[in-house]
Amino acid sequence: MESVNVGLLGCGTISDEYFSTGDTFDAFDVTACADIDTERAKMKANEYDVTAYDVQELLDDPDVELVVNLTPPGAHAETCRQILDADKHVYVEKPLATTVEEVEEILRTATAEDLLVGSAPDTFLGAGLQTCRSLIDDGRIGEPIGATAVWTSPGHESWHPNPDFFYQRGGGPLFDIGPYYVAALVSLLGPVSRITGSVARGFEERTITSKPRRGERIDVEVPTHEAGVVDFESGAVANLLFSFDVQSSTFPSPAFEIYGTEGTLSLPDPNHFEGPVSVRDGNSDEFEMVPLTHSYTGGRGAGVADMAYALRTDWTQRTSGELARHVFDVLSGIRESSDRSQHVTLDPDCERPAPLPRTFPEGVVE
């Protein structure tokens, strides 16, 4: 099939992940990049041998069919609108936007223009979580009845050079880390129907301890300790905890498990594409490591390939805008439930993404 030409909008830290995996897939080629800082775009373009543009030049290039939007979350709504208005498909780093209204506007615009929207995370397309999907579908743990997802840390200001946006609108652990876990759970257990949540904020300001801004203080605008209980349409119930306020703990982080009527499935870190995966059933005294059923562990770019296959063939897009909207609804529902002191119910309009063929990314299309 003819590959899809891709441009990257935003050349910050995460862009290297997309530049470096561009050669992994035949489905797309990264041919251009742009950034509001044109010098940064030129540096990345020289490093990866692509064309450097300013933002408008990227949007005007008729050869670029799909733009990967790597701008900060607070800019996603505006930049996605610009990309769609330029008649280009868009794949967005998580979260898709910062409010339910912004998400809906993006998807309405795409539908009106007959364009595709996709969104990270794409890690559930990796070998580890696809192996988990195979085990659940094969009945290895019986009927899933519950799950636990825990990720805690002291925050990102100790390592990220510019951690501001983690504590601004669209940030916080729920929208930074939560999408990995919730997207994985929806791909494994199906859509969510009810949410209960409580959130807190440990500090009004944070002190950056990483270089080059060590010692600078930044405001915290969002909750930083966020917990939820989510009920799936299937009947399973999951407990979620994501925090930037845990200095240390005896509890493992990340912790990710699914409980079934006949056993327990230990899942890998959903921020990555590989394993390990292990299972323990009622007849065993310990967890058994399970060989991976799928092969893809290559890193970010799988979701862009997923979209490219959908553009060129009858492939069903997994990292769809509809899935991203549902994940966003679940996450925002946790904060809404906390604010309103009551359950939040959903009427999901997305389906559980289809499992990947074991040959992904090779041999998946004619």
Phi, psi and omega per residue, in radians:
M1 nan 2.702 3.105
E2 -1.274 2.264 -3.104
S3 -1.236 2.721 3.133
V4 -1.668 2.247 3.090
N5 -1.365 2.243 -3.028
V6 -2.101 2.399 2.984
G7 -2.000 2.504 3.093
L8 -1.756 2.214 3.066
L9 -1.859 1.882 -3.040
G10 1.921 2.087 -3.050
C11 -2.093 0.662 3.109
G12 -1.416 -2.787 -3.023
T13 -0.963 -0.787 -3.034
I14 -1.231 -0.332 -3.048
S15 -1.088 -0.545 3.131
D16 -1.010 -0.602 3.126
E17 -1.060 -0.699 -3.111
Y18 -1.401 -0.678 3.058
F19 -1.038 -0.798 -3.009
S20 -1.295 -0.412 3.117
T21 -1.683 0.015 -3.133
G22 -1.059 -0.494 3.134
D23 -1.497 -0.089 -3.104
T24 -1.280 -0.534 -3.016
F25 -2.000 2.421 3.008
D26 -1.379 -0.259 -3.021
A27 -1.254 -0.450 -3.119
F28 -2.569 2.760 3.070
D29 -2.254 2.253 3.007
V30 -1.402 1.992 -3.036
T31 -1.968 -0.264 -3.046
A32 -2.705 2.827 3.063
C33 -2.603 2.771 3.102
A34 -2.632 2.727 3.114
D35 -2.703 2.653 3.067
I36 -1.057 -0.466 2.994
D37 -1.636 1.707 -3.037
T38 -1.110 -0.526 3.113
E39 -1.165 -0.677 3.108
R40 -1.134 -0.683 3.090
A41 -1.095 -0.703 3.133
K42 -1.132 -0.686 3.126
M43 -1.083 -0.806 3.129
K44 -1.163 -0.667 3.127
A45 -1.091 -0.722 3.105
N46 -1.159 -0.686 -3.113
E47 -1.147 -0.650 -3.031
Y48 -1.954 0.143 3.042
D49 1.025 0.914 3.040
V50 -2.208 3.090 -3.129
T51 -1.522 2.306 3.074
A52 -1.632 2.294 3.111
Y53 -2.216 2.829 2.769
D54 -1.434 3.027 -2.989
V55 -1.053 -0.811 -3.096
Q56 -1.144 -0.644 3.114
E57 -1.096 -0.679 3.105
L58 -1.096 -0.777 -3.128
L59 -1.174 -0.481 -3.110
D60 -1.491 -0.244 -3.076
D61 -1.233 1.982 -3.095
P62 -1.207 -0.307 -3.131
D63 -1.420 -0.309 3.107
V64 -1.512 2.005 -3.099
E65 -1.637 -0.512 -3.001
L66 -2.348 2.317 3.099
V67 -1.982 2.245 3.021
V68 -1.586 2.039 -3.019
N69 -1.605 1.847 -3.103
L70 -1.951 0.403 3.091
T71 -1.290 2.897 3.098
P72 -1.059 2.663 -3.075
P73 -0.922 -0.669 -3.118
G74 -1.109 -0.317 -3.139
A75 -1.744 -0.043 -3.018
H76 -1.074 -0.752 -3.083
A77 -1.064 -0.833 -3.101
E78 -1.198 -0.785 -3.100
T79 -1.224 -0.623 3.065
C80 -1.114 -0.702 3.089
R81 -1.058 -0.755 3.129
Q82 -1.105 -0.715 -3.131
I83 -1.143 -0.810 -3.141
L84 -1.157 -0.661 3.092
D85 -1.123 -0.443 3.088
A86 -1.477 0.140 3.092
D87 1.150 0.711 3.100
K88 -2.157 2.524 3.028
H89 -1.245 2.704 -3.070
V90 -2.369 2.343 3.001
Y91 -2.049 2.191 -2.945
V92 -1.977 2.400 2.937
E93 -1.136 2.672 -3.108
K94 -1.298 2.635 -0.142
P95 -1.381 2.852 -3.087
L96 -1.010 -0.674 3.072
A97 -2.771 -2.862 -3.085
T98 -1.974 -0.196 3.085
T99 -2.419 2.769 3.091
V100 -1.031 -0.706 -3.117
E101 -1.111 -0.709 3.108
E102 -1.126 -0.740 3.112
V103 -1.040 -0.817 -3.129
E104 -1.082 -0.686 -3.141
E105 -1.121 -0.737 3.115
I106 -1.037 -0.819 -3.081
L107 -1.242 -0.633 3.078
R108 -1.097 -0.776 3.137
T109 -1.088 -0.766 -3.139
A110 -1.088 -0.750 3.135
T111 -1.109 -0.752 -3.138
A112 -1.094 -0.591 -3.101
E113 -1.664 0.052 -3.129
D114 1.009 0.802 -3.139
L115 -2.077 2.722 3.134
L116 -1.652 2.519 2.982
V117 -2.084 2.387 3.017
G118 -2.354 2.818 -3.095
S119 -2.630 2.518 2.939
A120 -1.179 2.782 0.113
P121 -1.465 2.602 3.047
D122 -1.891 0.174 -3.076
T123 -1.140 -0.390 3.102
F124 -1.234 -0.134 3.011
L125 -1.468 -0.098 -3.093
G126 -1.342 2.925 -3.064
A127 -1.042 -0.671 -3.081
G128 -1.115 -0.945 -3.080
L129 -1.312 -0.482 3.034
Q130 -1.215 -0.552 3.024
T131 -1.132 -0.739 3.080
C132 -1.042 -0.712 3.115
R133 -1.066 -0.749 3.134
S134 -1.084 -0.729 -3.123
L135 -1.138 -0.745 3.121
I136 -1.148 -0.812 -3.121
D137 -1.115 -0.528 3.121
D138 -1.436 -0.048 3.105
G139 1.383 0.367 -3.042
R140 -1.095 -0.576 3.126
I141 -1.932 0.267 -3.102
G142 1.314 -2.591 -3.141
E143 -1.475 2.134 3.119
P144 -1.090 2.321 -3.140
I145 -2.142 -0.274 -3.120
G146 -2.917 2.966 3.130
A147 -2.705 2.739 3.036
T148 -2.281 2.317 3.080
A149 -2.349 2.045 -3.103
V150 -2.311 2.253 3.001
W151 -2.460 2.127 -3.123
T152 -2.351 2.635 3.086
S153 -2.829 2.974 3.039
P154 -1.393 -0.108 -3.109
G155 2.112 2.997 -3.019
H156 -1.676 -0.111 -3.046
E157 -1.235 -0.167 3.138
S158 -1.472 -0.248 -3.070
W159 -2.334 -0.506 -3.061
H160 -1.438 2.361 -3.102
P161 -1.185 -0.478 3.134
N162 -2.403 1.353 -3.004
P163 -1.438 0.061 -3.014
D164 -0.880 -0.850 -2.964
F165 -1.185 -0.314 3.069
F166 -1.162 -0.343 -3.085
Y167 -1.995 0.194 3.119
Q168 -1.883 3.090 3.124
R169 -0.893 2.260 -3.057
G170 1.611 -0.071 -3.129
G171 -1.886 -2.638 -3.006
G172 1.503 2.811 -3.090
P173 -1.098 -0.525 -3.112
L174 -1.078 -0.764 -3.091
F175 -1.649 -0.236 3.062
D176 -1.516 -0.859 -3.066
I177 -1.772 -0.630 -3.077
G178 -0.923 -0.683 -3.115
P179 -0.993 -0.610 3.135
Y180 -1.060 -0.788 -3.066
Y181 -1.316 -0.771 -3.086
V182 -1.207 -0.720 3.080
A183 -1.068 -0.720 3.105
A184 -1.097 -0.778 -3.111
L185 -1.151 -0.696 3.102
V186 -1.136 -0.664 3.117
S187 -1.189 -0.432 -3.095
L188 -1.690 -0.631 -3.015
L189 -2.021 -0.188 -3.114
G190 1.669 -3.080 -3.033
P191 -1.243 2.826 -3.092
V192 -1.741 2.488 -3.133
S193 -2.002 -0.388 -3.114
R194 -2.602 2.545 -3.044
I195 -2.376 2.440 2.976
T196 -2.278 2.395 -3.080
G197 -2.581 2.757 2.976
S198 -2.472 2.418 -3.088
V199 -2.368 2.760 3.133
A200 -2.599 2.944 3.114
R201 -2.343 2.080 -3.048
G202 -1.336 -0.579 -3.044
F203 -2.434 2.497 3.057
E204 -1.448 -0.391 3.075
E205 -2.392 2.714 3.062
R206 -2.208 2.576 3.070
T207 -1.847 2.139 3.125
I208 -1.241 2.266 3.094
T209 -1.993 0.039 3.089
S210 -1.640 2.810 3.054
K211 -1.487 2.621 0.161
P212 -1.695 0.145 -2.999
R213 -1.908 0.432 -3.079
R214 -0.907 2.288 3.117
G215 1.653 -0.261 3.137
E216 -1.300 2.459 3.138
R217 -1.788 2.458 -3.136
I218 -2.236 2.588 3.138
D219 -1.341 2.599 3.063
V220 -1.899 2.032 -3.049
E221 -1.794 -0.171 -2.983
V222 -2.255 2.846 3.022
P223 -1.061 2.614 -3.116
T224 -2.220 0.035 3.016
H225 -2.402 1.909 -2.889
E226 -2.348 2.219 -3.068
A227 -2.267 2.551 -3.139
G228 -2.622 2.766 2.957
V229 -2.119 2.167 -3.108
V230 -2.099 2.349 3.106
D231 -1.797 2.235 3.132
F232 -1.613 2.674 3.088
E233 -1.015 -0.494 3.133
S234 -1.219 -0.275 -3.085
G235 1.865 -0.247 3.114
A236 -1.246 2.683 3.136
V237 -2.249 2.306 -3.121
A238 -2.085 2.471 3.018
N239 -1.797 2.263 -3.087
L240 -2.145 2.446 3.015
L241 -2.530 2.153 3.098
F242 -2.309 2.282 -3.023
S243 -2.593 2.482 2.908
F244 -1.817 0.224 -3.011
D245 -2.036 0.176 -3.106
V246 -1.734 1.927 -3.103
Q247 -1.298 -0.623 3.094
S248 -2.864 2.804 -3.093
S249 -2.818 2.619 3.005
T250 -1.478 -0.211 -3.129
F251 -1.447 2.356 -3.112
P252 -1.154 2.474 3.059
S253 -2.419 2.140 0.072
P254 -1.373 2.711 2.998
A255 -2.204 2.210 -3.017
F256 -2.583 1.953 -3.094
E257 -2.470 2.627 2.989
I258 -2.142 2.338 -3.080
Y259 -1.898 2.282 3.124
G260 -2.122 3.004 -3.115
T261 -1.161 -0.282 -3.095
E262 -2.200 0.080 3.136
G263 2.993 -3.136 -3.132
T264 -2.159 2.389 3.121
L265 -1.907 2.122 3.057
S266 -1.664 2.038 -3.049
L267 -1.655 2.731 3.074
P268 -1.351 2.947 3.048
D269 -0.998 2.055 -3.072
P270 -1.326 0.052 3.004
N271 -1.477 -0.014 -3.118
H272 -2.274 2.989 -3.019
F273 -1.809 -0.183 -3.044
E274 -1.755 -2.887 3.084
G275 -1.518 -2.735 0.123
P276 -1.505 2.793 3.064
V277 -2.190 2.334 3.115
S278 -2.487 2.732 -3.069
V279 -2.361 2.517 2.975
R280 -2.331 2.181 3.104
D281 -1.892 -3.124 -3.038
G282 -1.186 -0.261 -3.121
N283 -1.711 0.057 -3.064
S284 -2.021 2.616 3.104
D285 -1.604 -0.154 -3.097
E286 -2.684 2.898 3.105
F287 -1.256 2.468 3.122
E288 -1.897 2.179 3.088
M289 -1.191 2.364 -3.071
V290 -1.907 2.252 3.056
P291 -1.072 2.495 -3.126
L292 -1.209 2.324 3.136
T293 -1.469 -0.347 -3.118
H294 -2.066 2.927 -2.982
S295 -1.975 -0.310 -2.973
Y296 -1.327 2.059 3.056
T297 -2.320 0.361 -2.921
G298 -1.366 -0.067 3.113
G299 1.678 -3.066 -3.053
R300 -1.027 2.601 -3.002
G301 2.167 -0.361 3.141
A302 -1.081 -0.676 3.129
G303 -1.185 -0.601 3.081
V304 -1.180 -0.723 3.066
A305 -1.097 -0.726 3.092
D306 -0.961 -0.790 3.111
M307 -1.192 -0.705 -3.129
A308 -1.095 -0.739 3.076
Y309 -1.042 -0.707 -3.140
A310 -1.160 -0.561 3.120
L311 -1.250 -0.579 -3.002
R312 -1.750 -0.335 -3.017
T313 -2.426 -2.955 3.073
D314 -1.587 0.333 3.090
W315 -1.041 2.419 3.089
T316 -1.526 2.080 -3.116
Q317 -1.183 2.252 3.121
R318 -1.582 -0.779 -3.106
T319 -1.497 0.984 -2.967
S320 -1.431 2.874 3.042
G321 -1.092 -0.575 3.130
E322 -1.161 -0.724 3.069
L323 -1.121 -0.771 3.133
A324 -1.055 -0.697 3.101
R325 -1.096 -0.747 -3.124
H326 -1.143 -0.766 3.096
V327 -1.045 -0.760 3.117
F328 -1.095 -0.727 3.128
D329 -1.065 -0.695 3.119
V330 -1.125 -0.832 -3.106
L331 -1.147 -0.815 3.129
S332 -1.165 -0.475 3.107
G333 -1.141 -0.535 3.091
I334 -1.111 -0.812 3.107
R335 -1.194 -0.687 3.125
E336 -1.105 -0.737 3.111
S337 -1.057 -0.727 3.112
S338 -1.114 -0.762 -3.124
D339 -1.133 -0.664 -3.047
R340 -1.639 -0.157 -3.100
S341 0.979 0.759 3.094
Q342 -2.785 2.885 3.080
H343 -1.065 2.662 2.949
V344 -2.035 2.219 3.127
T345 -1.825 2.573 3.125
L346 -2.129 2.600 2.974
D347 -2.033 1.378 -2.942
P348 -1.107 2.431 3.097
D349 -1.983 0.409 3.039
C350 -2.043 2.739 3.099
E351 -1.876 2.812 3.022
R352 -1.051 2.173 -3.123
P353 -1.015 2.490 3.117
A354 -1.136 2.556 3.076
P355 -1.141 2.713 3.104
L356 -1.446 2.559 2.926
P357 -1.126 2.613 -3.076
R358 -1.164 -0.253 -3.133
T359 -1.482 -0.109 -3.121
F360 -1.027 2.319 0.150
P361 -1.658 0.031 -3.105
E362 -1.692 2.511 3.018
G363 1.295 0.358 -3.072
V364 -1.647 -0.235 -3.141
V365 -2.370 2.746 3.088
E366 -1.287 nan nan
